Amino acid sequence: MSASLIEGGWDWPLHGLRHPPTASTSGWYVWTGHLSGDDDFFQPWHLSHLVDQEPSLLRLLEMPPGTRFVIAPGYEDVWHDPSLLEVE
């Protein structure tokens, strides 16, 4: 999760993408604002904490690897991105 989600007070839209899960991650990367390549942009955080903040995300977070989404109040776009499955 991006630090903005963990710290709270974030703004819409909310972006998410899912790589294949590993032994230590679900594969989900979720953020608000502009995506950054900074090493500390994403922080480990259990998905249940995000669902506690925004319960409507549960159905999206159950989607399979290769899924991307962008949501905001009154807007939702969900699609499959095969490039997310090509992880080295």
VMD Tcl script that builds the backbone (N, CA, C; Angstrom):
set m [mol new atoms 264]
animate dup $m
set s [atomselect $m all]
$s set {name element resname resid chain x y z} {
  {N N MET 1 A 0.839 -1.168 0.000}
  {CA C MET 1 A 0.000 0.000 0.000}
  {C C MET 1 A 0.888 1.236 0.000}
  {N N SER 2 A 0.387 2.281 -0.622}
  {CA C SER 2 A 1.141 3.521 -0.583}
  {C C SER 2 A 1.030 4.120 0.819}
  {N N ALA 3 A 2.028 4.888 1.177}
  {CA C ALA 3 A 2.037 5.528 2.496}
  {C C ALA 3 A 0.793 6.389 2.685}
  {N N SER 4 A 0.288 6.992 1.600}
  {CA C SER 4 A -0.902 7.841 1.712}
  {C C SER 4 A -2.106 7.048 2.217}
  {N N LEU 5 A -2.223 5.787 1.847}
  {CA C LEU 5 A -3.334 4.958 2.329}
  {C C LEU 5 A -3.146 4.568 3.784}
  {N N ILE 6 A -1.941 4.233 4.145}
  {CA C ILE 6 A -1.656 3.796 5.508}
  {C C ILE 6 A -1.827 4.946 6.497}
  {N N GLU 7 A -1.359 6.113 6.099}
  {CA C GLU 7 A -1.402 7.278 6.993}
  {C C GLU 7 A -2.801 7.872 7.096}
  {N N GLY 8 A -3.669 7.587 6.127}
  {CA C GLY 8 A -5.036 8.101 6.147}
  {C C GLY 8 A -5.139 9.484 5.542}
  {N N GLY 9 A -6.369 9.951 5.401}
  {CA C GLY 9 A -6.603 11.263 4.830}
  {C C GLY 9 A -6.347 11.323 3.333}
  {N N TRP 10 A -6.419 10.184 2.638}
  {CA C TRP 10 A -6.125 10.145 1.215}
  {C C TRP 10 A -7.298 10.655 0.389}
  {N N ASP 11 A -7.004 10.990 -0.846}
  {CA C ASP 11 A -8.002 11.476 -1.794}
  {C C ASP 11 A -8.200 10.457 -2.911}
  {N N TRP 12 A -9.352 10.512 -3.528}
  {CA C TRP 12 A -9.650 9.693 -4.700}
  {C C TRP 12 A -8.905 10.257 -5.895}
  {N N PRO 13 A -8.669 9.486 -6.930}
  {CA C PRO 13 A -9.039 8.095 -7.136}
  {C C PRO 13 A -8.075 7.139 -6.445}
  {N N LEU 14 A -8.529 5.917 -6.345}
  {CA C LEU 14 A -7.746 4.841 -5.762}
  {C C LEU 14 A -7.373 3.890 -6.902}
  {N N HIS 15 A -6.084 3.577 -7.015}
  {CA C HIS 15 A -5.569 2.707 -8.080}
  {C C HIS 15 A -5.098 1.396 -7.463}
  {N N GLY 16 A -5.256 0.316 -8.204}
  {CA C GLY 16 A -4.744 -0.966 -7.738}
  {C C GLY 16 A -4.319 -1.835 -8.899}
  {N N LEU 17 A -3.312 -2.649 -8.650}
  {CA C LEU 17 A -2.888 -3.654 -9.622}
  {C C LEU 17 A -2.419 -4.879 -8.868}
  {N N ARG 18 A -2.593 -6.046 -9.495}
  {CA C ARG 18 A -2.229 -7.291 -8.814}
  {C C ARG 18 A -1.299 -8.137 -9.670}
  {N N HIS 19 A -0.097 -8.320 -9.129}
  {CA C HIS 19 A 0.863 -9.272 -9.675}
  {C C HIS 19 A 0.549 -10.642 -9.063}
  {N N PRO 20 A 1.150 -11.711 -9.560}
  {CA C PRO 20 A 0.951 -13.011 -8.907}
  {C C PRO 20 A 1.416 -12.950 -7.444}
  {N N PRO 21 A 0.690 -13.603 -6.544}
  {CA C PRO 21 A 1.100 -13.596 -5.140}
  {C C PRO 21 A 2.416 -14.350 -4.947}
  {N N THR 22 A 3.081 -14.024 -3.858}
  {CA C THR 22 A 4.310 -14.714 -3.463}
  {C C THR 22 A 4.086 -15.290 -2.068}
  {N N ALA 23 A 5.113 -15.886 -1.516}
  {CA C ALA 23 A 5.003 -16.437 -0.157}
  {C C ALA 23 A 4.726 -15.351 0.875}
  {N N SER 24 A 5.122 -14.112 0.576}
  {CA C SER 24 A 4.976 -13.055 1.584}
  {C C SER 24 A 4.043 -11.912 1.169}
  {N N THR 25 A 3.459 -11.960 -0.036}
  {CA C THR 25 A 2.547 -10.889 -0.451}
  {C C THR 25 A 1.346 -11.448 -1.192}
  {N N SER 26 A 0.291 -10.652 -1.231}
  {CA C SER 26 A -0.906 -11.001 -1.997}
  {C C SER 26 A -0.740 -10.644 -3.462}
  {N N GLY 27 A 0.262 -9.833 -3.760}
  {CA C GLY 27 A 0.469 -9.349 -5.113}
  {C C GLY 27 A -0.172 -8.003 -5.382}
  {N N TRP 28 A -0.988 -7.526 -4.437}
  {CA C TRP 28 A -1.673 -6.246 -4.633}
  {C C TRP 28 A -0.765 -5.063 -4.332}
  {N N TYR 29 A -0.844 -4.055 -5.197}
  {CA C TYR 29 A -0.217 -2.754 -4.982}
  {C C TYR 29 A -1.322 -1.736 -5.175}
  {N N VAL 30 A -1.626 -0.986 -4.129}
  {CA C VAL 30 A -2.747 -0.052 -4.133}
  {C C VAL 30 A -2.217 1.309 -3.709}
  {N N TRP 31 A -2.655 2.368 -4.411}
  {CA C TRP 31 A -2.145 3.704 -4.116}
  {C C TRP 31 A -3.141 4.781 -4.508}
  {N N THR 32 A -2.893 5.972 -4.009}
  {CA C THR 32 A -3.599 7.182 -4.421}
  {C C THR 32 A -2.551 8.160 -4.928}
  {N N GLY 33 A -3.017 9.165 -5.630}
  {CA C GLY 33 A -2.077 10.161 -6.158}
  {C C GLY 33 A -1.280 9.597 -7.320}
  {N N HIS 34 A -0.102 10.166 -7.518}
  {CA C HIS 34 A 0.754 9.756 -8.629}
  {C C HIS 34 A 1.646 8.593 -8.208}
  {N N LEU 35 A 1.716 7.587 -9.056}
  {CA C LEU 35 A 2.578 6.434 -8.808}
  {C C LEU 35 A 4.033 6.889 -8.812}
  {N N SER 36 A 4.783 6.419 -7.844}
  {CA C SER 36 A 6.186 6.811 -7.702}
  {C C SER 36 A 7.077 5.574 -7.732}
  {N N GLY 37 A 8.265 5.742 -8.250}
  {CA C GLY 37 A 9.246 4.673 -8.250}
  {C C GLY 37 A 10.136 4.690 -7.020}
  {N N ASP 38 A 9.855 5.575 -6.072}
  {CA C ASP 38 A 10.662 5.659 -4.857}
  {C C ASP 38 A 10.622 4.330 -4.101}
  {N N ASP 39 A 11.761 3.937 -3.558}
  {CA C ASP 39 A 11.867 2.662 -2.841}
  {C C ASP 39 A 10.879 2.544 -1.681}
  {N N ASP 40 A 10.520 3.664 -1.069}
  {CA C ASP 40 A 9.633 3.618 0.096}
  {C C ASP 40 A 8.186 4.010 -0.226}
  {N N PHE 41 A 7.833 4.071 -1.521}
  {CA C PHE 41 A 6.470 4.470 -1.892}
  {C C PHE 41 A 5.445 3.454 -1.389}
  {N N PHE 42 A 5.729 2.167 -1.588}
  {CA C PHE 42 A 4.833 1.122 -1.104}
  {C C PHE 42 A 5.352 0.572 0.213}
  {N N GLN 43 A 4.409 0.359 1.138}
  {CA C GLN 43 A 4.725 -0.176 2.457}
  {C C GLN 43 A 3.918 -1.453 2.663}
  {N N PRO 44 A 4.471 -2.432 3.378}
  {CA C PRO 44 A 3.687 -3.629 3.656}
  {C C PRO 44 A 2.521 -3.291 4.593}
  {N N TRP 45 A 1.364 -3.787 4.254}
  {CA C TRP 45 A 0.163 -3.523 5.053}
  {C C TRP 45 A -0.849 -4.605 4.721}
  {N N HIS 46 A -1.485 -5.170 5.699}
  {CA C HIS 46 A -2.460 -6.228 5.458}
  {C C HIS 46 A -3.703 -5.644 4.785}
  {N N LEU 47 A -4.208 -6.365 3.787}
  {CA C LEU 47 A -5.370 -5.883 3.045}
  {C C LEU 47 A -6.587 -5.653 3.937}
  {N N SER 48 A -6.692 -6.382 5.037}
  {CA C SER 48 A -7.849 -6.206 5.923}
  {C C SER 48 A -7.921 -4.776 6.462}
  {N N HIS 49 A -6.790 -4.122 6.651}
  {CA C HIS 49 A -6.788 -2.738 7.132}
  {C C HIS 49 A -7.364 -1.797 6.075}
  {N N LEU 50 A -7.047 -2.067 4.817}
  {CA C LEU 50 A -7.601 -1.257 3.734}
  {C C LEU 50 A -9.106 -1.471 3.620}
  {N N VAL 51 A -9.544 -2.720 3.742}
  {CA C VAL 51 A -10.981 -3.023 3.677}
  {C C VAL 51 A -11.706 -2.386 4.861}
  {N N ASP 52 A -11.058 -2.321 6.020}
  {CA C ASP 52 A -11.663 -1.632 7.165}
  {C C ASP 52 A -11.920 -0.165 6.822}
  {N N GLN 53 A -11.000 0.469 6.092}
  {CA C GLN 53 A -11.155 1.876 5.706}
  {C C GLN 53 A -12.182 2.050 4.593}
  {N N GLU 54 A -12.211 1.103 3.659}
  {CA C GLU 54 A -13.088 1.212 2.483}
  {C C GLU 54 A -13.668 -0.167 2.157}
  {N N PRO 55 A -14.754 -0.562 2.855}
  {CA C PRO 55 A -15.320 -1.911 2.695}
  {C C PRO 55 A -15.702 -2.275 1.261}
  {N N SER 56 A -16.017 -1.301 0.438}
  {CA C SER 56 A -16.423 -1.598 -0.938}
  {C C SER 56 A -15.285 -2.203 -1.762}
  {N N LEU 57 A -14.058 -2.132 -1.263}
  {CA C LEU 57 A -12.913 -2.688 -1.986}
  {C C LEU 57 A -12.827 -4.206 -1.909}
  {N N LEU 58 A -13.506 -4.816 -0.976}
  {CA C LEU 58 A -13.374 -6.260 -0.776}
  {C C LEU 58 A -13.598 -7.035 -2.068}
  {N N ARG 59 A -14.643 -6.721 -2.806}
  {CA C ARG 59 A -14.937 -7.472 -4.031}
  {C C ARG 59 A -13.841 -7.274 -5.076}
  {N N LEU 60 A -13.205 -6.111 -5.111}
  {CA C LEU 60 A -12.115 -5.881 -6.064}
  {C C LEU 60 A -10.854 -6.624 -5.638}
  {N N LEU 61 A -10.584 -6.660 -4.345}
  {CA C LEU 61 A -9.372 -7.306 -3.848}
  {C C LEU 61 A -9.448 -8.828 -3.926}
  {N N GLU 62 A -10.622 -9.353 -4.249}
  {CA C GLU 62 A -10.776 -10.791 -4.485}
  {C C GLU 62 A -10.502 -11.160 -5.943}
  {N N MET 63 A -10.232 -10.165 -6.778}
  {CA C MET 63 A -9.984 -10.403 -8.204}
  {C C MET 63 A -8.639 -11.107 -8.384}
  {N N PRO 64 A -8.466 -11.821 -9.497}
  {CA C PRO 64 A -7.249 -12.610 -9.716}
  {C C PRO 64 A -6.048 -11.763 -10.129}
  {N N PRO 65 A -4.858 -12.366 -10.061}
  {CA C PRO 65 A -3.670 -11.682 -10.577}
  {C C PRO 65 A -3.898 -11.262 -12.036}
  {N N GLY 66 A -3.329 -10.125 -12.389}
  {CA C GLY 66 A -3.519 -9.555 -13.718}
  {C C GLY 66 A -4.610 -8.499 -13.751}
  {N N THR 67 A -5.240 -8.243 -12.602}
  {CA C THR 67 A -6.316 -7.261 -12.507}
  {C C THR 67 A -5.754 -5.881 -12.183}
  {N N ARG 68 A -6.334 -4.865 -12.790}
  {CA C ARG 68 A -6.065 -3.457 -12.454}
  {C C ARG 68 A -7.407 -2.788 -12.201}
  {N N PHE 69 A -7.387 -1.740 -11.377}
  {CA C PHE 69 A -8.604 -0.956 -11.191}
  {C C PHE 69 A -8.266 0.490 -10.875}
  {N N VAL 70 A -9.241 1.342 -11.176}
  {CA C VAL 70 A -9.251 2.741 -10.752}
  {C C VAL 70 A -10.672 2.998 -10.296}
  {N N ILE 71 A -10.822 3.480 -9.066}
  {CA C ILE 71 A -12.159 3.782 -8.566}
  {C C ILE 71 A -12.165 5.146 -7.884}
  {N N ALA 72 A -13.326 5.747 -7.894}
  {CA C ALA 72 A -13.603 7.003 -7.206}
  {C C ALA 72 A -15.115 7.033 -6.994}
  {N N PRO 73 A -15.611 7.908 -6.142}
  {CA C PRO 73 A -17.065 7.979 -5.978}
  {C C PRO 73 A -17.749 8.204 -7.336}
  {N N GLY 74 A -18.654 7.295 -7.691}
  {CA C GLY 74 A -19.377 7.402 -8.952}
  {C C GLY 74 A -18.608 6.936 -10.177}
  {N N TYR 75 A -17.401 6.366 -9.992}
  {CA C TYR 75 A -16.592 5.923 -11.129}
  {C C TYR 75 A -15.878 4.623 -10.773}
  {N N GLU 76 A -15.864 3.689 -11.708}
  {CA C GLU 76 A -15.121 2.449 -11.522}
  {C C GLU 76 A -14.679 1.919 -12.875}
  {N N ASP 77 A -13.415 1.556 -12.976}
  {CA C ASP 77 A -12.883 0.909 -14.170}
  {C C ASP 77 A -12.020 -0.257 -13.706}
  {N N VAL 78 A -12.343 -1.449 -14.176}
  {CA C VAL 78 A -11.622 -2.669 -13.807}
  {C C VAL 78 A -11.276 -3.383 -15.105}
  {N N TRP 79 A -10.008 -3.807 -15.248}
  {CA C TRP 79 A -9.613 -4.499 -16.471}
  {C C TRP 79 A -8.495 -5.488 -16.196}
  {N N HIS 80 A -8.313 -6.390 -17.154}
  {CA C HIS 80 A -7.247 -7.387 -17.077}
  {C C HIS 80 A -6.041 -6.849 -17.835}
  {N N ASP 81 A -4.856 -6.943 -17.213}
  {CA C ASP 81 A -3.606 -6.497 -17.806}
  {C C ASP 81 A -2.625 -7.667 -17.766}
  {N N PRO 82 A -2.470 -8.413 -18.866}
  {CA C PRO 82 A -1.611 -9.592 -18.881}
  {C C PRO 82 A -0.145 -9.288 -18.539}
  {N N SER 83 A 0.288 -8.056 -18.749}
  {CA C SER 83 A 1.688 -7.723 -18.445}
  {C C SER 83 A 1.988 -7.849 -16.956}
  {N N LEU 84 A 0.967 -7.771 -16.107}
  {CA C LEU 84 A 1.173 -7.909 -14.666}
  {C C LEU 84 A 1.563 -9.325 -14.269}
  {N N LEU 85 A 1.290 -10.275 -15.148}
  {CA C LEU 85 A 1.612 -11.678 -14.857}
  {C C LEU 85 A 3.048 -12.028 -15.214}
  {N N GLU 86 A 3.728 -11.130 -15.903}
  {CA C GLU 86 A 5.108 -11.350 -16.337}
  {C C GLU 86 A 6.070 -10.716 -15.342}
  {N N VAL 87 A 6.246 -11.367 -14.222}
  {CA C VAL 87 A 7.092 -10.859 -13.143}
  {C C VAL 87 A 8.347 -11.713 -13.076}
  {N N GLU 88 A 9.476 -11.045 -12.983}
  {CA C GLU 88 A 10.747 -11.782 -12.899}
  {C C GLU 88 A 11.069 -12.143 -11.472}
}
mol reanalyze $m
mol bondsrecalc $m
mol representation Tube
mol addrep $m
